[in-house]
Amino acid sequence: MTHLFQAIDKRSARVVVIGIGYVGLPLVVEFAQAGFRVTGYDKDPAKIKHVKEGVSYIGDISSDVLAPLVKSGLLDATTDPKVLAEADAVIVCVPTPLNKTKEPDISYIVAATEEIAHYQHKPVLVVLESTTYPGTTAEVLVPRLTRDGRELGRDVFICFSPERVDPGNKTWGTRNTPKVIGGVSPACLETGRALYSHIIDTLVPVSSTDAAEMVKLLENTFRAVNIGLVNEVAQMSRRLNIDPFEVIRAAASKPFGFMPFYPGPGLGGHCIPIDPLYLSWKLRSLKFQAKFIELADTVNSAMPEYVVGLVSAALNQQKKSVNGTKILISGVAYKKNITDVRESPAFDVIAGLERQGAQISYLDPHVASFEEHGVTMKSVPSDASFENYDAVVIITDHDAIAYARMAKEAKLIVDTRDVMRHHTSDRKNIVGFLPHSIHHTAATCV
């Protein structure tokens, strides 16, 4: 048993998590709760200030949980990279966005790895959790962390373990969600498993870091492709005068061979709109076209513009033009009941409507304000009247919005989430993916 393995076993190993956002902050909390001394290292001074004050900025982490851990001295945060010199284990949770041409940007991974290498001592465990294409760990981390004669499996242990964070999920969190992990060598995997076994109930080891990287991409590609399918089904159903939500819910009654996905205004969040394109980019370099991924991206990326078209058509039916109309966007977070707005389709819908001359406001009880593409907006109050707008466009179906009142007050509702089915039986002023000639009541829903 190595010195590092012993330190992990006794929980005396010092853990540093690079990047304390939606992935990193829950991790530092779990390590501190398990009795490790853990430091969150982040470039954002605002995050560091909040952590030191015991104030959580992540919806899934309560300040009541964070504050006692900070007070105990087990959990700390810093913007100083020198903390890496004290680390026995480093977990990398940095962003992996796409650039403007939808190619992977792994600059944050490279920068984090170089910092680790600069302060690296022997031995140290390094685990990458940031989603990336297969081969990144072996091609980026291994060469940089084995420089100057450092031996893999003795001086440095390297793993990849993809994050599986689902913001707002009340059932599955960091500890009880099974966690995949792959090591560059058997010794690396054994050391990584030893660390995570203290904070994760179920570990799922795989044969390599490449396999672990591919697991994450498969999970989110599966979702992206199926969402693309139902988004196209929604458009087809509208042409066929069929209720797509009724069809999907009825199909979901089959106890085998079918998993329901539902259409919406486009993809959002830090994973599903981005991760599959990491895989298709990697495969292009191998002269292979990922047809399903690229087709799904085409369909899903076009949904915000499709919604803009629905709004325009609906206003035309009322003899109004988009130009000069007042439109309220209901919900700008990328999914219901959370504060996260990353990659939200709401922004593309807003931009599309503004290009046609609409005056846009938004209502979101979870997002008080946002800045996107240089434009800053603030939410209207939750009790604001819906009568003040020519149209209300439901992008995110938050539970805390007064839909029954919206149904009574709004002149026109464009519902991309089928939420109004459960709040009114009168669909005369409601359009969306449902054909306008269909007026189901909630009781007819399967």
N, C-alpha and C positions, 0 to 999 in steps of 0.2 A: 504493500500500500504506500503510495507516494505521500510526500509531505502535504501537497495540495489536497489530495483525497482525504487525508486525516483532518485537515483544517475544515473542509466542507462537512465531513461527518460530525465534527464537534461544533459546527456552526460558528467557528471562530474566523472563518474566511471572510475577508472584506469584499463586499460586492459593490460594483459601480454600474449603474444603468445609464447609458448614453441616450438621451432623448426621453423626456418625461411628459409625453403627450398622452393620447388615449391608450396607447400600449404600455409605455414606460411607467406611468404613474401607478397603475394597478400592480405592476410587477414590484416596484419598490415597497409598496404597502404589504404585499404578500411576503416578501423577504423579511421585512421588519417584524411582521406578525409571527414569522417562524423563528425569530430570535437572532437573525443576522444583523450586523451593522451594515447598512446600505446607504449609498449616496446617489442621488439623481444628479447627473451632470447634463446641463442644457445651456445653449447659447442665449436663451431668452431670459433676461433678468426679471421679467414680470412673473414668470413661472417660479423662479427661485424664491422671489419675495413671498409669493403665496404659500409655497411649501413651508418656508421657515416660520411663517405665521400660522401654520396649521390650517390654511384655508384651501379647500379643494376647488379646482377649476374644471373638474371632470364630473359629469353627471353621475357616473357609476360609482364614484368614490365619495363617501360622505366626509365632511369636515370633522364630524364627531369621531370618525375612525382615524383620520389622518392626524389630527392634533395630538392625541395622546402618544402616538408613535414618535412624533417629532420631539415632544417634551421628554420622552424617555431617553433620548439620545441615540436610539437605534436608527432613526431615519433623518437624513440631512440632504441638502441640495446645494449646488454650487455652479458657478460659471467658470471656475478655474480648472483647466485640464490637468493641473499638477496632481489632482486627486487620483489620476490613473496610476501614478507611481506607487500608490498604496494598495492598489486593487489586486486581489487574488483571483477574482472572476469579473469579467466585463461583459455586459449584455448590450448589444447595439440595436437600438430601436429608432433609427433615424428615418426621415421621409425618403421615399423612392418615387418621385413624380415622373410624369412624361414631359418631354419638351414640346415646343410648338408643333413639331412635325410628328408627334406621337411616338417618339423613340425614347427608350429608357434613359433616365438621368440618375446614375449611381454615384454622382459626385459626393453626396453626403456620406455614403458608405466608404468611399475612398478616403475622404477627409478624416472620418472617425478612425479608420484603420491606421492611417499615418500617425494620428495622435497617440493611439495605443502603442504603436511600435516605438515612438519617441520616448515614452515613459516606461516601456516594457521591462519587467524584471522576470526572474525565473523562480518558480514556474508560474504560469498564469493560464486560466481558462477564458477563452473568448467565444461568445455565442452570438451569431447574427440572427436577428428576428425579423429584420426588414424584408418585405416581399421583394423578390428579384428573380431574374431568369436563371435556369439551371446552369451551373458552372461558376457562378459569381464567387461563392465561398472559396472554391478551389483555385480560381484564377486571380482573385483580388486579395483575399485575406491571407491565404497560405504563403505566397511569395513574400509579402511585406512583413509577416510576423515570424518568418523563419530566416530572416537576414542575419548576417553576422554570426553564423554558425549555430543559431538556435535550433534545437532538434525537436521535430514534431513528435508528440507523444511522450516527451520527457520535460522539455523546457516550456513548451506551449501546447495547449490542447484546444482544438478548433472544432466547433459544431455549428450546424444551422438548425434552428427550431422555429418554424413559422408561427407568427401570432395568429390567434383566432378570437379576436375581440369583436363582439357584437354589441355596439353601444345601445343602451336602453333595455337589454335583455335581462329580465328579472330572474330567470331560471338558471341560465348558464353564464358563469363568470370565469375568472382566471383559474381558480383552483379546481373547479369540478369539470371544466371542459378538457377532454382528453387532448394531450399535447404530443405532436409528432416531433421527433428529434433524430438527426443523423450526424455522425461524426466523420471527420476526414480519415480517421483510423479507429480500430477497435478501442484503443486506450482513450482516444478523444471522446468517443461515444460513452464509454463507461464513466468518465469524469463528468461529462455533461449530465448524464442521467442521475449521478449522485447529487449534483446541485439541485436540479429541478424536482427530484423526489421529495424534497423538503417542502415544496409549495404547490405541487400538482398531484392530484389524486391518481391520475392514470396517465402513464407515459407510453407512447407508441413508437418504439425504435424502428428505424429503417436502415438500409444497408449503406447509405452514403449521404453526403450533403446534397448532391445532385438530386437524389430521389426525394429528399425532404423539401427541396426548393420546388420540385415538380408537383408535389402533393398540394401545396398552397395554390399553385396556378390552376391545377385541375379543379379544386373546390370552387374557385371563383369563376373559372371559365364555364363550368357546369351551370352556374346561376346566370351568368351573362347570356349564354346561348339560349337557355330556356326562357328568360325574360324577353329576349329578342323574338323568340317564337310566339309568345302570347301577345306581344305588342303588334306583331304582324297579324295574328289571328283577330285582334281587336279591330284593326283596320278592315280586314276582310269581312268580319261580322257586320260592321256598320254598313258596308256595301250590300250585304245580303239581307239586311233588315233583321238581324239576329242579335240577341243580347249576349255578348261574350262572357260576361260574369256569370250568367245563368248556366251557360255551357260549361264553363270551367268548374263551377261548384257541383254541377251534376256529374261531370267526369270524375271529380274527386271522391265520389261515393264508391268508386271501384276500389276494393281493398288490396289490390295488387297491381303492379305495372303502371301506376300513374302517380305523379306528385304534382300538386297544384302550384302554379305560379300565376301571378295576376299582372295585367298590363298597368302602365303608369305613364307619367309625362317624360320619362327618361331616367337614366341611371345616375346615381349619386353616391357619395361616400369615398373613402380613401382606398377601396379595394376593387370593387366590381367593375367600375369604368376603366380601371388602369391595368390591373394585373394580367388579364388575358392578352393585352397588347405587348406585355413583356415577353410572353411565350411566342407570339406570332413574329415579333422582331427577331428573336433568337433563331427561329426556324428559317426565316428568310436568309440568314447568313449561311444556312446549310442547304440552300436551294430547295426549300420546301414551303409550300403555301398553306397556311392554316385557314382553310376556306370557311369553316364554321365560325371561327373567331372573327374573321374580317367581315363576314356577312352580318353576324350579330351586332358588331360595332356599327356597321352602316345603318341597320334598322334602329338600334337604340339611340344613336347620336342624332337621328332625324326626328325623334319623338317630340322634343320641344318645339320644333318648327311645325310639326303636325298639330300640336296643341294651339299654336298661334293661328293656324289655319282654321281650327274649330271655332276659336273666338271670333275671328273675322267673319266666318260664315254665319255664326249665330247672331252677331250684330246686324249683318246684312238682312237677315230675316225680320229684324225689328226696324228696318229702314234706317240703320245707323252705320256710320263709317267708323273704323278704328281710330282714324285721325281725329283728335280732339276729345275722344271719350275718356271718362274716368274709370279706371279698372283697378280693382283690389285683388291682389294676389294673396290667397289664403294659405299660409305655410311656406316658409323658405328653407327650413331644415331639410336635409336629404331623406330623412325618414321620420315617422311619427314619434312624438313625445321625447325628442332629444334636442340638444342645442347645436349639433354639428351641422355646418352648412357646406362642408367641403364637397366640391364637384356637384353641388345641387343643381338639378335641371331648372329650378326656379329662376336662376340667373339668366339662362338662355331664353326662357320664355319672356322674362322681363325685357331683355335686350331686343328680342324680336318684335314685341309689341311697341316698344319705344321707337324702333325704327319706322314703324307705321304711324307714329304721331300720337300714341296713347299717353295719357297722364297716369303714371303708375304709383300706387301706394301698396303697402303690404301689411298683413296682420299675422303675427306669430307670437304666441304667448311664451315661447321658449327662446326666441331670438329678438332681443330688444333693439339691436341695430346690427348692421353689417356694412362692410366696405368691399366692393367687388368691382374690378376694372376701373378703379379710381372714383367710383360713385359710392357715396355714403347715404344710407337710408335708415330711417327709424320706423319701428312698427307703430301703427295706429293703436289706440287703446282697445282692449278686448271688448269694451262695452260700446264701441263706436257703432253708429247705425250703418247698416248695409244699404240703406235707401239712398245714400249719397253717391252711389256708383252706378255706372251704366252696366257693368258686369263684374261678377266675382268669379275668380278662377281658382279652383281648389287644386293646389299642387301637393300639399302635404296634409294628410288627414289626422292632425293632432286631436286627441280626445277633448282637450280643454276649449275647443271652439264651439260657439253657440250655433249649431247647425239648424236646430228647429227655428230659432229666430231668423237665421239667414234665409231659410226657406220662405218665411213670411215677408221679409223686408226686401230682399234682393230682386231687382228687375230681371236679372238674367244670371244664371249660375252655370259655369262650365266645370263639370265635375270629372276630373281625371282619375279619381280613386273610388268611385262608386259609393261614396260615403253617404250621399243624400238619400239613397234607397231606404236607409234605416231611420230617416228623420222626417220624411214626408211621403204621402201617397199621391200628391199632385206634382207631376213632373212637367207641367206646361211651361215653366220658365227654366227648366234644367236641360242642358245638353251635355254631351261628353262622348265616351266611346259607345254609349248606348244609342241606338237609332232613335231619332226624335219621335217616331211614330209609336214607340213602345212605351207604355205607361204602367209598368209593373208596380204593385204595392209591395211593401216589405214582406207581406204574408206569402207572396208567391215565390219568394226566393228559396232555392233548394238549400 
